[in-house]
Structure formats: structure tokens, C-alpha cells
Amino acid sequence: MTRNRIAAVAGILSLALAACGAPREPAEPADIPAPEVEAQFADVDTARILAAADTPQEWLTYGGNYDETRHSPLQKVNVETVERLGVAWTYDLRTARGVESTPIVVEGVMYVTSAWSVVYALEAATGEELWVHEPDVDKSVGVNACCDVVNRGVAVYDGKVYVGVIDGRLQALDAETGELIWSTVTVDQSKPYTITGAPRVVDGKVLIGNGGAELGVRGYLSAYDAATGKLVWRFYTVPNPEKQPDNAASDAVFAELANDTWGDEGAWVEDGGGGTVWDSIVYDHVGDQIIFGVGNGSPWNRTFRDPAGGDNLFLSSIVAVDAETGEYKWHFQTTPGDNWDYTATQTIILADLPLGENGETRRVAMQAPKNGFFYVIDAATGEFISGEPFVPITWATGLDENGRPVEVPTARYGTTPILQLPGALGAHNWHPMAFNPELNLAYIPAQEIPQAYAEDSRFFDDPANWNTGSDFAAGAAPDLPPGTFEAIRASLKGRLIAWDPIAQEPRWTVEHENAWNGGVLSTAGGLVFQGKLGGEFVAYDAATGEKLWAHDVKSGAASGPATFEVDGEQYVTITTGWGSAYALVAGMAYPDGVPPSVGKVVTFKLGGNEIIADAGLPMIERTPKGEDFGTTEMVAAGTVHFARHCAVCHGQLAVSSGVLPDLRWSPIAADAASWDQVVRGGALASNGMVSFAEELSEEESEAIRAYVLRQAHNATASQEAPTSDQP
Ligand code: CA
């Protein structure tokens, strides 16, 4: 790759994960019909989730069971019968934003979420709507959501449904009616916190974390009383600026261990340090402990975050705390002194692996975090057992005997861009991993999305919302060298890997067409299910990776599938609507058109023959609506401002995936006054496009318009830009 191309890729793959509003709101909720089901609603307790394997007809918790294996004992759908799998029903979630929800199924009722934290209760066998709960969110908070206004699902317990709301509330709903029972604000809402993750419930306590480390917050995990919504304990993942006690469960370990891994000054003091617990939270019943994954540093670049250069506990760590009190038990830090947005929030799976010489089992925690290593650690102590890269990586040469990465000298970047694998989107992101305990194989939705990291020399001058200390405009240019799009596309790869955690090597691998694909379901029927970005929902042979079945779900499908049984019939279900971080930034990755993002629940059964309706998305005319204008200097300035302020939502190189508007084709770009009304005047704030008046002058806003129109005219002239059929 030429230097120019690397520079261009730098700008483009300084992707990250975006702050975006709301183009299309869900329709008004339908009337709430009286449910006809006689069974008790959400009659779930800890004992029942612990025994999930005994009631495989249910899908009781986000990961299917407390060990979060996403492995179902059901086997009516199996390697022999799967060819007869067809659509049983579909349900329209009425959104084009990202959908990441794994449905929960209990007593014949499915509880599922979509964008903006909307909760739906459906008859699991038919998809008939029972109730819908809209949490009444001020859509302007969408600008705080790094990676789209997604939600990964609910928890159910003792007749209630628990949902984390994008604005930081935790809510308990009546499982039968959807009525609000309690609502608790879990964050300082003056700060850019969000919640996208699914709560978990253990022994009467609801566990919830949050996100926001791209914009500057301090992370923690909280436990709330499931009946009342009162805080029981909280464990912070980074110290407060004074390194003083918080009157929290984490106080003792910070005094003993973690405070000393942070310097006394640096941007972390203002920015909160990051370390958000935005996804994986697992209950280990053997140790009666909660094991959770911690996110990246805020800002990303440690040079700015903490010039003292320490490990910065507990960033990018797996942490175990006492389930009852929240007190520290152990930790394992995957990426000491995180510098690259290498979160360790990815799926944590607990299992008993035959690691002993005579086949004795050892209880382990497994994770494939963003940094590209697959880790096996002791679940009782956090001791490192083994770790190997599951994709090509360039930032480290391996792990030492304690599991600490051996970094390459260039990894801690300066102002010259370095192209690195993995990038901030990770070798594995939020897409759930699964584990088959019969085959001892973990199934990883893996990806290669390189990123150019460069120190942002304007870091202290421009404390805008997104201020990671890594320059998103590195290498961005208004007119790209020929072949740039092809070079970028060639560098993006996605695959499903069946990983042997004992041998620490792949057993089989399936290469995908796109880098970003779906979460995984494993079943005792010998199957592995995964949705793909191109719209295929696929079943593979769990032992060999042979493709046994596929169905076009007419939308990108990224969430974790689930399976359940009603009246003896096995169903397999997935939510569609790919949205999320990659969708927002990576429109340019799709030369043949961007896969549609259509929010639906699609449920299959043997012999099902329903049709998935076409989305009927409105076509947009892909022509510039305004003249090409602006001096070279003006367009160049617009390029940089776009990369820093707009690209995380409207797409790198101004090419949108369609989840949010492609500005190149927007009529608003035709007129300077209208443009400024939106960009600086906040005219579309109710859609989530808040005013950027504090970040951008009128001149800078107009320079962005010149850049956007230049890209529109360039694309029309060269026919090089990918097409998009969505608004
Ligand atoms: Ca992050």
C-alpha cells in the first residue's frame, strides 16, 4: 500500500463509533390488548436460571444461562432437519436504527428491545403483540451514543422486565402489562453516559453498567434491588480525581492496588478516565461472584490521559467481585495502559475445560476482546492460563507468561499515523460469542478492520464531545488517490471462527463477504447459527463449519440469535437491523450497495413457510442537490472538520450507510442558510442532530458543506462511491 493510501485509510479507518441522533422514530405504540396467556409472566428466579439447562424451552437470560454460553440443549432442529427450517412469523420493530437485542423467552412470551430502548412483549409462538413500552427518551441524548442508540435486551425476574434506557435510567416493568413499576436514574445525566447493555439479575439484584468512554465519563457497575430499584452496591472501575474513597464497594481495592496505577494529572482527571462496563456481566455461581468486562480509557490516547504512563486499572480488564457485596475478588487486565479503545467488554463465557493431565476440569472464564487475543483464565482466581491471537494482529508480538501483551515499539503512536490491527472496532466487538460444551469449541464473530492511529495535536484546543486524543482526520483529503476505496475494502475482513480454547487454535473458519456480522447461537442439534451483514441467516455444522442452511432475512442481522420451544415446537429467532457503530461509519465499505437495516424479529420453525415482507424503503435520488463550490483551502478545511465532527455518524468520506442521512444527497446541503440552521442552529435537534455551534464557527460549518458537495460531485463523476437506497 502506498503512503498516500495509508494516509487515506488513516482518515477513513480512524473510524470509531458515533454520536448520532434519530432519523426515524418508532411508530406510536399500539393499544395494549389483554393477554390471553394463562401462565404466570416472567416467573423467574436465580434457581431457575441456574437450572436453565433443565428448561431448554426457555431462553431465560441474555446469554441463555448464567455461564452465558449461548448453547441450547434443544435438538429438534439439528443437522438432519435444519433444511426444513422456514419462517414461522415476523414482527416489525418499526425502526431503521441499529437493533442488537437478544430476545428473552419465558412461559411462551418473548421480551425483546429495539433502538431507543423500546421494549416489546410478544407471543413467542406467533409474534402477536402483547404490549409495547416506550421509555419516553429525549432524542437529543442520541448525540451521546457512541455507537448508535442500540439496546441489547432485557432481563426478566420475579414477574418483572428490566431494561437499561439509553439516557441512563434503569426501569422495571410489569411483565404481564408492560406498566412501569419503578425507574431509577443510574448516572449523572449532565454527563454523556448511555446504557445499551442488557441488565442481569442475580439473587434479587439487578446489575447494570453504562457507556460513554468516547466522550468522557467514569465507568462503574451497579447492583440495584430488583423489587425497589434502590442502589445496593457500586463498583467503580477507575479512581476519582482525588483518589479518595467513594463510599463504594471499590474503595478498598483502589486504596490498596488501583490508585497507584494512575498519575495525579492528565486528561483523565477531567474526562473521568473511561472504563465503562457496557456489555458483559456474568454470574459465576461457583464463586458466588460477578465477573464483568471493562471498557477503554477516556481519552483513548494514554499520553494525554495519563502522562505518568501507568497500567490504569481497571481499564480493559476482566474483574470479579462478590455478588452480595460488590467487593473486589480478582482482576485480569487484557490491555495494560489502553491506548487504542481496546475494550475488554466482549462476551465472557464460563466453562469447565478438561485442562488437567488426566482430563481434570478447571473452571475458566474465556474472552475474545477487541485486542485480538483469546484468553482462558481461572474463574476462581483470575490467573492467566493461556492466550493466543485469533486474528492477525500487529500491535503486539504475543503474551508473556503472565498474559501481559508484548507491544511492538510503534504501537504507542505519535503524530505520524500507524496502520494497526485490530482497530478501535476490534477483532471482536459486541456480537455475542457462543460455546459448545460438548465439542469444547468457542464460536467467535471475528473481524479485521485496520485503523490508522495518530496523536491528535489539537487535543487540548478542541474539547468537543468526541475527543479521544487520536486524530480522526489523520490523512483525510478532499480528493483521494485512485484506488483508495478498493484498498480500504480489501483490508476489511470478517469470519466465523470455531476456536479450540484448550489447544488455543482454530478448529475451522468460515470467511464472510463483509467484516461486520452477527452474534452466534450454538445448539445441541450440532448447529451454529449466525446472521450476516448481507442479510443471510445461516446454520453451520458445529463440528466442521459446513454451511447446512441459509435464509435471506432481507436486512443486515447482527444480534445474537436465540432458540426456544412452545408446545413441543422448537423455534429459532433473530432480531434484524444492523445499525450500530460500523453501520454509521463504514458506508464506503460497500461498493455494491449498502445492506438495508430493517428492524424486525424473524422467527423460524421446521416447516415454516411465511414470507418476510420487503421493507419498501423509499428510494433517494443520488445526485448532488447543490453546486460544487469553495476554494481548495476551504474544502480542505471542511475535510478535517467533517472527519472530526460528522464522520462518526454520517460516514467516513461522507459516504453514509443509510442508517443516518447521506449528506451528499441532502437538499439541505444546497443552501447555506438551511445548512447552518441545522448544523449550528439545532433545527433538527429533536431528531438527535443537536447544534454544533460550540464546536463549529459559521465559516467552518460552510467549509463542511463545501466538502460534502465536493464529495457528491466527485462520486457522481467517478461512479466510485457505493450506492445507497436508503434515506
Ligand atoms: Ca469504546
Residues whose N, C-alpha, C, O or C-beta is under 5 A from the ligand:
A	BS01	CA	N296 D341
